[in-house]
Amino acid sequence: MADRFGGKWLFGGCVLLSSVIAILTPAAAAVDIDVLIMLRVLSGLGEGVMLPASHALIARWSAPKYHTSVVSVMFSGMDIGIVVGMFLTGVLCDYGFAGGWPSAFYVFGAVGCVWSLAWFLLCYNSPSTHPRISTVERNYWTTMIGRPTTDLAPHLPTPWRKILTSVPVWALAVAFFANNWGYYTMATCLPLYMHDVLCVDMTGNGVFSAVPFVASLATTPVSGLFVDWLRSPG
C-alpha cells in the first residue's frame, strides 16, 4: 500500500489515528474496559503500518549505500520518544490537569494531531513529487538511487512461496520478534516494577524507566554506521 499510494499518507494518517485515539482513551476508560481494549487494538493496527510506510519513504529519500545509517538515525526517534514520553508522563501523572494520568493522553494526543497536520503539509512521497526542491537536487536523487524516484517498486506478483521458504526471511523474523519482545517488555514492565515493587513516585518512575533507552539511543546510530561500513565494497 505504501508503494502504491505513498508512505506519506499511510504514515501521517496512522499517527493522526493514534493521536485521536490517545485523546479518546481517558473517556473510553471511564465508559467500559471493552471500549478501551477496542481502541488500543485499533491504535496498534494503525501503528503497525508506520514502519513499512517509513521504509517506503526511506527508499525514495536516501542513497542505497546509506540506508542502514539513515534507518538507524531515524529509528533513534523511537528511543527519544520513549525517553521524553516516560519522563513527561511521570510529571503529568503527578502534577498534570484532569486528575493526573488523563493529562498524559490529552497532551501527547494533541501534539500528535498538530504534528500530523505539519507532516501532511511538508512531507512528500518522493523527490519527483516535491514542489520546492530544485532540478539539480531532483537529478541528484535520481542519480544516487539509480532509477526514477516516482515508482521504485514495479507492481509484480508477490512471490509468497519464495518469501515463506526463505531462510534469511525466517532468521530476520525470529531476530525481530526477539528484539521486540525485550524492547517492549522493558518499555511496559519496567515502569510497573518501579511502581509496584520499589514504590517509586511517578516522576522518579519516568526518569528511571527511561535510562535503558538513553543507552539504546547512543548505540543505535553507531551500529547503523558500522553496518553500512560492513556492506561497503572491500
MIDREN-877911 format. One record per residue: residue number from 1; residue in three letters; x, y, z of N, C-alpha, C, O in turn. Coordinates in nm, 3 decimals, m for minus. Example, Ala and Ser with C-alpha at 12.3 -4.5 7.8 and 13.67 -1.06 7.14 Angstrom:
BEGIN
   nr  rest     n_px     n_py     n_pz    ca_px    ca_py    ca_pz     c_px     c_py     c_pz     o_px     o_py     o_pz
    1   Ala    1.319   m0.569    0.780    1.230   m0.450    0.780    1.320   m0.330    0.780    1.424   m0.332    0.846
    2   Ser    1.285   m0.225    0.708    1.367   m0.106    0.714    1.290    0.003    0.787    1.341    0.114    0.804
This chain:
BEGIN
   nr  rest     n_px     n_py     n_pz    ca_px    ca_py    ca_pz     c_px     c_py     c_pz     o_px     o_py     o_pz
    1   Met    0.083   m0.121    0.000    0.000    0.000    0.000    0.085    0.125    0.000    0.053    0.224   m0.066
    2   Ala    0.197    0.122    0.076    0.285    0.238    0.079    0.350    0.262   m0.056    0.367    0.376   m0.098
    3   Asp    0.386    0.154   m0.127    0.444    0.169   m0.259    0.342    0.218   m0.361    0.376    0.295   m0.451
    4   Arg    0.218    0.176   m0.346    0.116    0.213   m0.444    0.056    0.351   m0.416    0.028    0.426   m0.509
    5   Phe    0.036    0.383   m0.289   m0.035    0.507   m0.255    0.054    0.611   m0.187    0.012    0.726   m0.170
    6   Gly    0.175    0.572   m0.149    0.267    0.667   m0.089    0.276    0.653    0.061    0.175    0.645    0.131
    7   Gly    0.401    0.650    0.110    0.422    0.638    0.254    0.375    0.759    0.332    0.342    0.748    0.450
    8   Lys    0.371    0.876    0.266    0.329    0.999    0.333    0.191    0.984    0.396    0.172    1.014    0.514
    9   Trp    0.095    0.938    0.318   m0.043    0.934    0.366   m0.065    0.824    0.467   m0.138    0.842    0.564
   10   Leu   m0.002    0.708    0.446   m0.018    0.599    0.541    0.047    0.633    0.675   m0.014    0.614    0.780
   11   Phe    0.170    0.684    0.671    0.241    0.715    0.795    0.169    0.829    0.870    0.137    0.815    0.987
   12   Gly    0.146    0.939    0.801    0.080    1.052    0.866   m0.060    1.020    0.914   m0.102    1.064    1.021
   13   Gly   m0.133    0.942    0.834   m0.269    0.905    0.873   m0.271    0.819    0.997   m0.360    0.834    1.081
   14   Cys   m0.174    0.729    1.010   m0.170    0.641    1.127   m0.127    0.717    1.253   m0.177    0.689    1.362
   15   Val   m0.036    0.814    1.238   m0.001    0.898    1.353   m0.124    0.977    1.399   m0.151    0.988    1.518
   16   Leu   m0.198    1.031    1.302   m0.319    1.105    1.336   m0.422    1.015    1.404   m0.485    1.054    1.502
   17   Leu   m0.439    0.893    1.351   m0.533    0.798    1.412   m0.494    0.767    1.556   m0.579    0.772    1.645
   18   Ser   m0.367    0.735    1.579   m0.322    0.704    1.715   m0.337    0.824    1.808   m0.367    0.807    1.926
   19   Ser   m0.316    0.944    1.755   m0.327    1.065    1.836   m0.472    1.090    1.879   m0.499    1.125    1.993
   20   Val   m0.563    1.071    1.786   m0.705    1.087    1.819   m0.748    0.982    1.921   m0.823    1.012    2.014
   21   Ile   m0.700    0.859    1.902   m0.733    0.752    1.998   m0.678    0.784    2.136   m0.743    0.757    2.237
   22   Ala   m0.557    0.843    2.141   m0.500    0.881    2.270   m0.590    0.981    2.342   m0.612    0.970    2.463
   23   Ile   m0.642    1.079    2.268   m0.730    1.179    2.327   m0.859    1.115    2.380   m0.913    1.158    2.481
   24   Leu   m0.907    1.012    2.310   m1.032    0.946    2.349   m1.012    0.843    2.459   m1.110    0.797    2.519
   25   Thr   m0.888    0.806    2.488   m0.861    0.695    2.581   m0.916    0.718    2.722   m0.979    0.627    2.776
   26   Pro   m0.895    0.836    2.785   m0.950    0.854    2.921   m1.102    0.837    2.926   m1.156    0.779    3.021
   27   Ala   m1.172    0.888    2.824   m1.317    0.872    2.820   m1.355    0.725    2.803   m1.449    0.677    2.866
   28   Ala   m1.281    0.654    2.718   m1.309    0.512    2.697   m1.285    0.433    2.826   m1.361    0.341    2.857
   29   Ala   m1.180    0.468    2.901   m1.152    0.400    3.027   m1.264    0.422    3.127   m1.292    0.334    3.209
   30   Ala   m1.329    0.538    3.121   m1.439    0.567    3.214   m1.567    0.497    3.173   m1.653    0.471    3.257
   31   Val   m1.581    0.465    3.044   m1.704    0.404    2.995   m1.706    0.254    3.021   m1.794    0.202    3.090
   32   Asp   m1.605    0.184    2.965   m1.605    0.038    2.978   m1.470   m0.016    2.935   m1.407    0.039    2.844
   33   Ile   m1.423   m0.122    2.999   m1.294   m0.180    2.967   m1.292   m0.235    2.825   m1.188   m0.231    2.759
   34   Asp   m1.406   m0.286    2.775   m1.410   m0.339    2.640   m1.389   m0.229    2.535   m1.324   m0.251    2.434
   35   Val   m1.446   m0.112    2.562   m1.425    0.001    2.470   m1.279    0.041    2.468   m1.223    0.070    2.363
   36   Leu   m1.217    0.042    2.586   m1.075    0.076    2.595   m0.989   m0.024    2.518   m0.898    0.015    2.445
   37   Ile   m1.018   m0.153    2.534   m0.941   m0.256    2.464   m0.957   m0.241    2.313   m0.859   m0.254    2.240
   38   Met   m1.079   m0.213    2.266   m1.102   m0.197    2.123   m1.023   m0.079    2.068   m0.967   m0.087    1.958
   39   Leu   m1.018    0.030    2.143   m0.940    0.146    2.099   m0.791    0.114    2.093   m0.722    0.157    2.001
   40   Arg   m0.741    0.038    2.191   m0.599    0.003    2.191   m0.564   m0.089    2.074   m0.458   m0.075    2.013
   41   Val   m0.653   m0.182    2.042   m0.631   m0.270    1.927   m0.628   m0.187    1.798   m0.542   m0.207    1.713
   42   Leu   m0.723   m0.094    1.786   m0.728   m0.008    1.667   m0.601    0.076    1.656   m0.547    0.094    1.547
   43   Ser   m0.554    0.128    1.769   m0.431    0.205    1.769   m0.313    0.118    1.726   m0.228    0.164    1.649
   44   Gly   m0.306   m0.005    1.775   m0.198   m0.095    1.738   m0.200   m0.131    1.590   m0.095   m0.140    1.527
   45   Leu   m0.319   m0.150    1.535   m0.329   m0.179    1.391   m0.275   m0.061    1.310   m0.207   m0.079    1.209
   46   Gly   m0.307    0.059    1.355   m0.257    0.178    1.286   m0.107    0.192    1.298   m0.038    0.221    1.200
   47   Glu   m0.056    0.171    1.419    0.088    0.188    1.440    0.169    0.081    1.367    0.285    0.103    1.333
   48   Gly    0.108   m0.035    1.344    0.177   m0.140    1.270    0.208   m0.101    1.126    0.297   m0.158    1.063
   49   Val    0.135   m0.004    1.074    0.156    0.042    0.936    0.277    0.135    0.927    0.336    0.150    0.820
   50   Met    0.315    0.198    1.039    0.414    0.306    1.034    0.551    0.259    0.986    0.613    0.325    0.903
   51   Leu    0.600    0.145    1.037    0.734    0.100    0.998    0.744    0.069    0.850    0.836    0.118    0.785
   52   Pro    0.653   m0.011    0.791    0.662   m0.033    0.646    0.647    0.096    0.566    0.716    0.114    0.465
   53   Ala    0.559    0.186    0.610    0.541    0.312    0.537    0.668    0.396    0.542    0.703    0.462    0.444
   54   Ser    0.735    0.395    0.657    0.859    0.473    0.668    0.968    0.417    0.576    1.047    0.493    0.521
   55   His    0.972    0.285    0.559    1.072    0.226    0.469    1.043    0.262    0.323    1.136    0.277    0.244
   56   Ala    0.916    0.276    0.287    0.883    0.320    0.151    0.936    0.461    0.126    0.979    0.492    0.015
   57   Leu    0.933    0.545    0.229    0.987    0.681    0.216    1.140    0.679    0.215    1.202    0.752    0.137
   58   Ile    1.200    0.597    0.301    1.346    0.588    0.307    1.403    0.544    0.172    1.507    0.595    0.129
   59   Ala    1.336    0.451    0.106    1.385    0.401   m0.023    1.388    0.511   m0.128    1.468    0.504   m0.221
   60   Arg    1.303    0.611   m0.115    1.294    0.719   m0.212    1.372    0.843   m0.172    1.391    0.933   m0.253
   61   Trp    1.417    0.849   m0.047    1.482    0.971    0.002    1.621    0.945    0.058    1.674    1.031    0.129
   62   Ser    1.683    0.832    0.029    1.820    0.807    0.073    1.890    0.717   m0.025    1.828    0.631   m0.088
   63   Ala    2.021    0.736   m0.038    2.102    0.653   m0.127    2.116    0.514   m0.068    2.130    0.500    0.054
   64   Pro    2.114    0.410   m0.152    2.121    0.272   m0.101    2.239    0.246   m0.009    2.226    0.172    0.089
   65   Lys    2.357    0.305   m0.038    2.474    0.275    0.044    2.464    0.333    0.185    2.542    0.297    0.273
   66   Tyr    2.367    0.425    0.206    2.349    0.485    0.338    2.220    0.440    0.405    2.182    0.496    0.508
   67   His    2.152    0.341    0.349    2.021    0.302    0.403    2.026    0.267    0.551    1.942    0.313    0.629
   68   Thr    2.124    0.186    0.591    2.128    0.141    0.730    2.151    0.258    0.825    2.088    0.266    0.930
   69   Ser    2.240    0.348    0.787    2.265    0.466    0.871    2.141    0.552    0.883    2.108    0.599    0.991
   70   Val    2.073    0.572    0.771    1.952    0.655    0.772    1.844    0.590    0.859    1.779    0.657    0.939
   71   Val    1.827    0.459    0.842    1.726    0.388    0.922    1.759    0.397    1.071    1.670    0.424    1.152
   72   Ser    1.885    0.375    1.106    1.922    0.375    1.248    1.906    0.513    1.310    1.861    0.525    1.424
   73   Val    1.941    0.619    1.235    1.923    0.755    1.288    1.775    0.787    1.304    1.734    0.843    1.406
   74   Met    1.696    0.750    1.203    1.552    0.779    1.212    1.486    0.701    1.326    1.403    0.754    1.399
   75   Phe    1.525    0.574    1.339    1.461    0.491    1.441    1.511    0.523    1.581    1.454    0.477    1.680
   76   Ser    1.618    0.603    1.590    1.655    0.656    1.721    1.542    0.742    1.777    1.531    0.762    1.898
   77   Gly    1.458    0.793    1.686    1.342    0.869    1.731    1.250    0.789    1.821    1.182    0.846    1.906
   78   Met    1.246    0.657    1.803    1.165    0.573    1.891    1.219    0.580    2.034    1.143    0.591    2.130
   79   Asp    1.352    0.574    2.046    1.412    0.584    2.180    1.393    0.724    2.239    1.364    0.739    2.357
   80   Ile    1.409    0.826    2.154    1.386    0.963    2.202    1.243    0.978    2.250    1.217    1.038    2.354
   81   Gly    1.148    0.921    2.174    1.008    0.929    2.213    0.980    0.862    2.346    0.905    0.914    2.428
   82   Ile    1.042    0.745    2.368    1.020    0.675    2.494    1.084    0.750    2.610    1.025    0.761    2.717
   83   Val    1.206    0.803    2.589    1.274    0.877    2.695    1.193    1.001    2.734    1.163    1.022    2.851
   84   Val    1.158    1.082    2.634    1.080    1.203    2.661    0.941    1.167    2.712    0.890    1.229    2.806
   85   Gly    0.880    1.065    2.649    0.746    1.026    2.688    0.736    0.976    2.831    0.644    1.013    2.904
   86   Met    0.830    0.890    2.871    0.827    0.838    3.008    0.849    0.949    3.110    0.780    0.955    3.211
   87   Phe    0.944    1.036    3.082    0.973    1.145    3.176    0.852    1.239    3.189    0.810    1.270    3.300
   88   Leu    0.798    1.284    3.076    0.686    1.377    3.082    0.559    1.312    3.137    0.480    1.376    3.206
   89   Thr    0.541    1.183    3.106    0.423    1.114    3.158    0.427    1.106    3.310    0.326    1.124    3.377
   90   Gly    0.547    1.077    3.365    0.559    1.074    3.511    0.525    1.208    3.573    0.456    1.214    3.674
   91   Val    0.575    1.316    3.513    0.546    1.451    3.564    0.398    1.483    3.552    0.337    1.536    3.645
   92   Leu    0.339    1.449    3.437    0.196    1.478    3.415    0.107    1.398    3.509    0.006    1.448    3.557
   93   Cys    0.147    1.273    3.537    0.067    1.192    3.630    0.068    1.252    3.771   m0.032    1.245    3.842
   94   Asp    0.181    1.312    3.810    0.191    1.370    3.944    0.134    1.511    3.951    0.073    1.549    4.052
   95   Tyr    0.153    1.590    3.844    0.119    1.732    3.853    0.026    1.780    3.742   m0.005    1.899    3.736
   96   Gly   m0.018    1.691    3.653   m0.099    1.734    3.539   m0.241    1.767    3.575   m0.285    1.750    3.689
   97   Phe   m0.314    1.815    3.475   m0.455    1.853    3.492   m0.543    1.729    3.470   m0.493    1.620    3.444
   98   Ala   m0.672    1.747    3.481   m0.772    1.642    3.453   m0.751    1.518    3.539   m0.779    1.406    3.495
   99   Gly   m0.702    1.537    3.660   m0.687    1.424    3.750   m0.556    1.350    3.737   m0.544    1.238    3.788
  100   Gly   m0.458    1.408    3.669   m0.327    1.345    3.662   m0.305    1.264    3.536   m0.274    1.321    3.432
  101   Trp   m0.322    1.133    3.544   m0.285    1.046    3.432   m0.359    1.077    3.302   m0.299    1.062    3.195
  102   Pro   m0.488    1.120    3.302   m0.552    1.151    3.173   m0.480    1.262    3.096   m0.484    1.265    2.973
  103   Ser   m0.415    1.353    3.169   m0.348    1.464    3.101   m0.238    1.416    3.007   m0.210    1.480    2.906
  104   Ala   m0.174    1.302    3.040   m0.070    1.248    2.952   m0.129    1.212    2.816   m0.068    1.239    2.712
  105   Phe   m0.246    1.150    2.816   m0.311    1.114    2.689   m0.354    1.238    2.612   m0.340    1.243    2.490
  106   Tyr   m0.407    1.338    2.683   m0.451    1.461    2.616   m0.334    1.536    2.555   m0.342    1.584    2.441
  107   Val   m0.224    1.548    2.630   m0.109    1.625    2.582   m0.045    1.557    2.461   m0.025    1.621    2.358
  108   Phe   m0.014    1.428    2.473    0.052    1.360    2.362   m0.040    1.345    2.242    0.005    1.352    2.128
  109   Gly   m0.170    1.326    2.267   m0.265    1.319    2.156   m0.273    1.450    2.081   m0.276    1.451    1.958
  110   Ala   m0.277    1.561    2.154   m0.283    1.693    2.089   m0.156    1.721    2.010   m0.162    1.772    1.898
  111   Val   m0.040    1.689    2.068    0.087    1.709    1.997    0.090    1.626    1.869    0.135    1.673    1.765
  112   Gly    0.042    1.502    1.876    0.039    1.417    1.758   m0.051    1.470    1.649   m0.018    1.460    1.530
  113   Cys   m0.165    1.528    1.685   m0.256    1.586    1.586   m0.191    1.705    1.515   m0.200    1.717    1.393
  114   Val   m0.127    1.792    1.592   m0.059    1.908    1.532    0.056    1.862    1.443    0.074    1.914    1.333
  115   Trp    0.133    1.763    1.491    0.245    1.709    1.413    0.193    1.652    1.281    0.256    1.672    1.177
  116   Ser    0.080    1.582    1.283    0.026    1.521    1.162   m0.009    1.626    1.057    0.018    1.607    0.938
  117   Leu   m0.067    1.736    1.101   m0.101    1.843    1.006    0.026    1.899    0.941    0.029    1.923    0.820
  118   Ala    0.131    1.919    1.022    0.258    1.968    0.967    0.316    1.866    0.868    0.370    1.903    0.764
  119   Trp    0.305    1.738    0.902    0.355    1.630    0.816    0.286    1.634    0.681    0.352    1.628    0.577
  120   Phe    0.153    1.643    0.679    0.078    1.644    0.554    0.115    1.763    0.466    0.112    1.753    0.344
  121   Leu    0.149    1.875    0.528    0.184    1.995    0.452    0.327    1.992    0.400    0.354    2.045    0.292
  122   Leu    0.419    1.930    0.474    0.561    1.942    0.442    0.623    1.818    0.380    0.724    1.828    0.311
  123   Cys    0.565    1.701    0.403    0.624    1.576    0.355    0.571    1.540    0.215    0.456    1.569    0.182
  124   Tyr    0.658    1.477    0.134    0.618    1.429    0.002    0.673    1.289   m0.017    0.774    1.251    0.042
  125   Asn    0.605    1.213   m0.103    0.639    1.071   m0.119    0.775    1.048   m0.183    0.840    0.948   m0.155
  126   Ser    0.819    1.139   m0.268    0.945    1.121   m0.339    0.995    1.256   m0.387    0.918    1.352   m0.392
  127   Pro    1.124    1.265   m0.422    1.177    1.392   m0.473    1.104    1.442   m0.596    1.089    1.563   m0.616
  128   Ser    1.058    1.351   m0.680    0.993    1.392   m0.804    0.857    1.458   m0.779    0.808    1.532   m0.865
  129   Thr    0.797    1.434   m0.663    0.667    1.494   m0.633    0.678    1.616   m0.542    0.578    1.679   m0.509
  130   His    0.801    1.648   m0.501    0.821    1.761   m0.410    0.826    1.891   m0.490    0.909    1.903   m0.580
  131   Pro    0.740    1.988   m0.459    0.733    2.111   m0.541    0.839    2.214   m0.507    0.853    2.313   m0.580
  132   Arg    0.914    2.195   m0.398    1.003    2.302   m0.353    1.151    2.266   m0.359    1.234    2.334   m0.298
  133   Ile    1.187    2.160   m0.432    1.329    2.130   m0.447    1.371    2.163   m0.590    1.289    2.163   m0.681
  134   Ser    1.499    2.190   m0.608    1.550    2.234   m0.738    1.565    2.115   m0.832    1.565    1.999   m0.790
  135   Thr    1.578    2.147   m0.960    1.602    2.043   m1.060    1.733    1.971   m1.033    1.744    1.851   m1.055
  136   Val    1.833    2.046   m0.986    1.963    1.987   m0.955    1.949    1.881   m0.845    2.005    1.772   m0.855
  137   Glu    1.874    1.915   m0.741    1.857    1.819   m0.631    1.777    1.699   m0.676    1.806    1.586   m0.639
  138   Arg    1.674    1.725   m0.758    1.593    1.613   m0.807    1.678    1.520   m0.892    1.667    1.398   m0.880
  139   Asn    1.762    1.574   m0.977    1.852    1.491   m1.058    1.953    1.418   m0.972    1.991    1.305   m1.002
  140   Tyr    1.996    1.482   m0.863    2.090    1.417   m0.770    2.029    1.289   m0.714    2.094    1.185   m0.709
  141   Trp    1.902    1.298   m0.671    1.839    1.180   m0.613    1.822    1.069   m0.716    1.841    0.952   m0.686
  142   Thr    1.786    1.108   m0.839    1.772    1.007   m0.944    1.905    0.937   m0.969    1.908    0.816   m0.991
  143   Thr    2.015    1.014   m0.966    2.148    0.956   m0.986    2.189    0.866   m0.869    2.240    0.757   m0.890
  144   Met    2.165    0.913   m0.746    2.206    0.837   m0.628    2.128    0.707   m0.613    2.185    0.603   m0.579
  145   Ile    1.998    0.715   m0.638    1.915    0.595   m0.621    1.928    0.503   m0.742    1.910    0.382   m0.731
  146   Gly    1.959    0.561   m0.857    1.986    0.480   m0.974    1.865    0.447   m1.059    1.875    0.369   m1.153
  147   Arg    1.750    0.506   m1.026    1.629    0.483   m1.103    1.532    0.595   m1.071    1.552    0.667   m0.973
  148   Pro    1.428    0.610   m1.149    1.332    0.718   m1.119    1.276    0.705   m0.979    1.248    0.595   m0.933
  149   Thr    1.260    0.819   m0.911    1.215    0.816   m0.772    1.064    0.815   m0.757    1.012    0.819   m0.646
  150   Thr    0.993    0.810   m0.871    0.847    0.812   m0.860    0.791    0.674   m0.826    0.694    0.664   m0.751
  151   Asp    0.851    0.570   m0.880    0.794    0.437   m0.862    0.907    0.336   m0.853    0.947    0.278   m0.954
  152   Leu    0.958    0.315   m0.733    1.070    0.223   m0.715    1.028    0.078   m0.718    1.111   m0.010   m0.744
  153   Ala    0.901    0.050   m0.692    0.856   m0.089   m0.681    0.764   m0.124   m0.798    0.649   m0.080   m0.801
  154   Pro    0.813   m0.201   m0.895    0.723   m0.245   m1.002    0.614   m0.334   m0.946    0.637   m0.411   m0.854
  155   His    0.495   m0.323   m1.003    0.381   m0.396   m0.949    0.378   m0.539   m1.002    0.295   m0.575   m1.085
  156   Leu    0.470   m0.620   m0.953    0.481   m0.759   m0.993    0.407   m0.847   m0.893    0.382   m0.804   m0.780
  157   Pro    0.373   m0.969   m0.932    0.311   m1.062   m0.835    0.404   m1.087   m0.717    0.525   m1.101   m0.734
  158   Thr    0.348   m1.094   m0.598    0.429   m1.117   m0.477    0.471   m1.263   m0.470    0.385   m1.351   m0.475
  159   Pro    0.601   m1.292   m0.460    0.649   m1.432   m0.457    0.632   m1.493   m0.318    0.730   m1.514   m0.246
  160   Trp    0.509   m1.522   m0.280    0.481   m1.570   m0.145    0.556   m1.696   m0.110    0.608   m1.710    0.001
  161   Arg    0.563   m1.792   m0.206    0.631   m1.919   m0.177    0.779   m1.896   m0.146    0.832   m1.954   m0.051
  162   Lys    0.846   m1.811   m0.225    0.987   m1.784   m0.201    1.008   m1.710   m0.069    1.106   m1.734    0.001
  163   Ile    0.916   m1.622   m0.036    0.927   m1.549    0.091    0.914   m1.646    0.209    0.996   m1.645    0.302
  164   Leu    0.810   m1.730    0.204    0.781   m1.816    0.318    0.881   m1.931    0.333    0.889   m1.992    0.440
  165   Thr    0.958   m1.962    0.228    1.057   m2.068    0.237    1.200   m2.013    0.242    1.296   m2.089    0.230
  166   Ser    1.214   m1.883    0.259    1.347   m1.821    0.263    1.404   m1.828    0.405    1.343   m1.779    0.500
  167   Val    1.521   m1.888    0.417    1.588   m1.897    0.548    1.624   m1.758    0.602    1.601   m1.733    0.720
  168   Pro    1.680   m1.666    0.521    1.708   m1.532    0.572    1.583   m1.460    0.622    1.589   m1.388    0.722
  169   Val    1.471   m1.478    0.554    1.346   m1.413    0.598    1.307   m1.464    0.737    1.271   m1.385    0.825
  170   Trp    1.314   m1.595    0.757    1.277   m1.651    0.887    1.377   m1.611    0.995    1.338   m1.587    1.109
  171   Ala    1.505   m1.603    0.960    1.606   m1.560    1.056    1.579   m1.416    1.100    1.588   m1.384    1.219
  172   Leu    1.546   m1.330    1.004    1.514   m1.191    1.037    1.386   m1.183    1.121    1.377   m1.103    1.214
  173   Ala    1.288   m1.267    1.088    1.163   m1.266    1.164    1.185   m1.305    1.310    1.129   m1.244    1.400
  174   Val    1.268   m1.409    1.332    1.298   m1.452    1.469    1.374   m1.342    1.543    1.344   m1.313    1.659
  175   Ala    1.473   m1.282    1.475    1.552   m1.175    1.539    1.463   m1.056    1.572    1.476   m0.996    1.679
  176   Phe    1.375   m1.021    1.480    1.284   m0.907    1.502    1.190   m0.933    1.618    1.164   m0.845    1.701
  177   Phe    1.138   m1.057    1.625    1.049   m1.095    1.735    1.121   m1.085    1.868    1.069   m1.030    1.965
  178   Ala    1.244   m1.140    1.872    1.320   m1.140    1.998    1.353   m0.997    2.040    1.345   m0.963    2.158
  179   Asn    1.391   m0.913    1.943    1.423   m0.774    1.974    1.300   m0.701    2.030    1.309   m0.631    2.131
  180   Asn    1.186   m0.719    1.964    1.064   m0.652    2.010    1.019   m0.703    2.146    0.969   m0.627    2.229
  181   Trp    1.036   m0.833    2.168    0.996   m0.891    2.297    1.071   m0.821    2.410    1.010   m0.776    2.507
  182   Gly    1.203   m0.813    2.397    1.282   m0.746    2.501    1.253   m0.598    2.510    1.243   m0.543    2.620
  183   Tyr    1.241   m0.533    2.395    1.222   m0.386    2.391    1.092   m0.346    2.459    1.090   m0.258    2.545
  184   Tyr    0.983   m0.412    2.420    0.853   m0.371    2.474    0.827   m0.428    2.613    0.747   m0.372    2.689
  185   Thr    0.894   m0.538    2.647    0.886   m0.584    2.786    0.947   m0.480    2.879    0.892   m0.451    2.986
  186   Met    1.061   m0.425    2.840    1.124   m0.320    2.921    1.036   m0.194    2.924    1.020   m0.131    3.028
  187   Ala    0.980   m0.159    2.808    0.901   m0.036    2.800    0.775   m0.043    2.885    0.732    0.058    2.940
  188   Thr    0.715   m0.163    2.896    0.588   m0.176    2.970    0.605   m0.224    3.112    0.533   m0.180    3.202
  189   Cys    0.700   m0.316    3.134    0.711   m0.379    3.267    0.804   m0.304    3.361    0.787   m0.311    3.483
  190   Leu    0.903   m0.233    3.307    0.994   m0.161    3.394    0.922   m0.054    3.477    0.947   m0.044    3.597
  191   Pro    0.833    0.027    3.417    0.756    0.123    3.500    0.670    0.053    3.605    0.655    0.104    3.716
  192   Leu    0.612   m0.063    3.570    0.531   m0.137    3.668    0.617   m0.183    3.785    0.575   m0.174    3.901
  193   Tyr    0.737   m0.233    3.755    0.827   m0.279    3.860    0.868   m0.162    3.951    0.868   m0.175    4.073
  194   Met    0.901   m0.049    3.891    0.938    0.069    3.969    0.825    0.111    4.062    0.848    0.151    4.177
  195   His    0.701    0.103    4.012    0.586    0.148    4.090    0.542    0.045    4.193    0.523    0.078    4.310
  196   Asp    0.527   m0.080    4.150    0.466   m0.182    4.236    0.565   m0.241    4.338    0.526   m0.271    4.450
  197   Val    0.691   m0.257    4.298    0.788   m0.324    4.384    0.874   m0.223    4.460    0.891   m0.234    4.582
  198   Leu    0.928   m0.124    4.388    1.017   m0.027    4.451    0.944    0.094    4.508    1.001    0.174    4.581
  199   Cys    0.814    0.107    4.473    0.729    0.215    4.525    0.787    0.355    4.494    0.780    0.445    4.577
  200   Val    0.842    0.369    4.375    0.895    0.498    4.331    0.779    0.586    4.287    0.685    0.537    4.225
  201   Asp    0.784    0.716    4.319    0.677    0.806    4.274    0.681    0.818    4.122    0.780    0.781    4.060
  202   Met    0.573    0.869    4.062    0.558    0.864    3.918    0.663    0.947    3.845    0.710    0.906    3.738
  203   Thr    0.701    1.060    3.900    0.804    1.141    3.834    0.937    1.067    3.832    1.003    1.061    3.729
  204   Gly    0.978    1.012    3.948    1.100    0.932    3.953    1.091    0.808    3.868    1.189    0.765    3.807
  205   Asn    0.973    0.749    3.862    0.950    0.631    3.780    0.981    0.661    3.634    1.049    0.584    3.566
  206   Gly    0.931    0.775    3.588    0.956    0.813    3.449    1.104    0.830    3.419    1.152    0.790    3.314
  207   Val    1.175    0.891    3.513    1.320    0.914    3.494    1.396    0.781    3.490    1.473    0.757    3.397
  208   Phe    1.375    0.695    3.591    1.449    0.569    3.598    1.414    0.475    3.484    1.501    0.405    3.431
  209   Ser    1.287    0.473    3.445    1.245    0.382    3.338    1.299    0.424    3.202    1.308    0.343    3.110
  210   Ala    1.336    0.551    3.190    1.388    0.600    3.062    1.536    0.570    3.044    1.586    0.576    2.931
  211   Val    1.608    0.539    3.152    1.754    0.524    3.145    1.799    0.419    3.042    1.890    0.448    2.964
  212   Pro    1.740    0.297    3.038    1.787    0.199    2.940    1.775    0.248    2.796    1.856    0.212    2.711
  213   Phe    1.673    0.329    2.769    1.651    0.376    2.633    1.745    0.489    2.596    1.767    0.516    2.478
  214   Val    1.802    0.556    2.696    1.909    0.652    2.669    2.031    0.578    2.615    2.096    0.624    2.522
  215   Ala    2.061    0.462    2.675    2.173    0.379    2.627    2.146    0.331    2.485    2.236    0.332    2.401
  216   Ser    2.023    0.289    2.458    1.988    0.245    2.322    2.000    0.359    2.223    2.044    0.340    2.109
  217   Leu    1.961    0.478    2.266    1.971    0.596    2.180    2.116    0.622    2.139    2.142    0.667    2.028
  218   Ala    2.209    0.594    2.228    2.351    0.618    2.199    2.409    0.512    2.106    2.495    0.543    2.025
  219   Thr    2.363    0.387    2.117    2.425    0.278    2.041    2.363    0.255    1.904    2.430    0.203    1.814
  220   Thr    2.236    0.292    1.884    2.168    0.262    1.757    2.234    0.330    1.638    2.263    0.261    1.540
  221   Pro    2.258    0.462    1.639    2.322    0.525    1.521    2.463    0.470    1.494    2.503    0.455    1.379
  222   Val    2.536    0.440    1.601    2.672    0.386    1.585    2.667    0.251    1.514    2.749    0.223    1.426
  223   Ser    2.572    0.167    1.554    2.561    0.035    1.491    2.519    0.048    1.345    2.562   m0.031    1.261
  224   Gly    2.436    0.149    1.313    2.398    0.172    1.174    2.516    0.209    1.087    2.530    0.158    0.976
  225   Leu    2.602    0.297    1.137    2.723    0.335    1.063    2.814    0.214    1.045    2.875    0.197    0.939
  226   Phe    2.824    0.130    1.148    2.908    0.011    1.141    2.858   m0.086    1.034    2.937   m0.143    0.960
  227   Val    2.726   m0.105    1.027    2.669   m0.198    0.929    2.691   m0.145    0.787    2.725   m0.222    0.697
  228   Asp    2.672   m0.013    0.766    2.698    0.043    0.634    2.844    0.025    0.594    2.875    0.000    0.478
  229   Trp    2.935    0.037    0.691    3.077    0.015    0.665    3.101   m0.131    0.624    3.179   m0.158    0.533
  230   Leu    3.034   m0.225    0.692    3.049   m0.366    0.658    2.994   m0.397    0.517    3.047   m0.483    0.447
  231   Arg    2.889   m0.326    0.479    2.827   m0.352    0.348    2.901   m0.284    0.233    2.879   m0.317    0.117
  232   Ser    2.990   m0.190    0.265    3.057   m0.115    0.159    3.157   m0.204    0.083    3.205   m0.302    0.139
  233   Pro    3.188   m0.171   m0.042    3.281   m0.254   m0.122    3.416   m0.267   m0.054    3.470   m0.169   m0.002
  234   Gly    3.470   m0.387   m0.054    3.600   m0.412    0.005    3.600   m0.439    0.153    3.706   m0.461    0.212
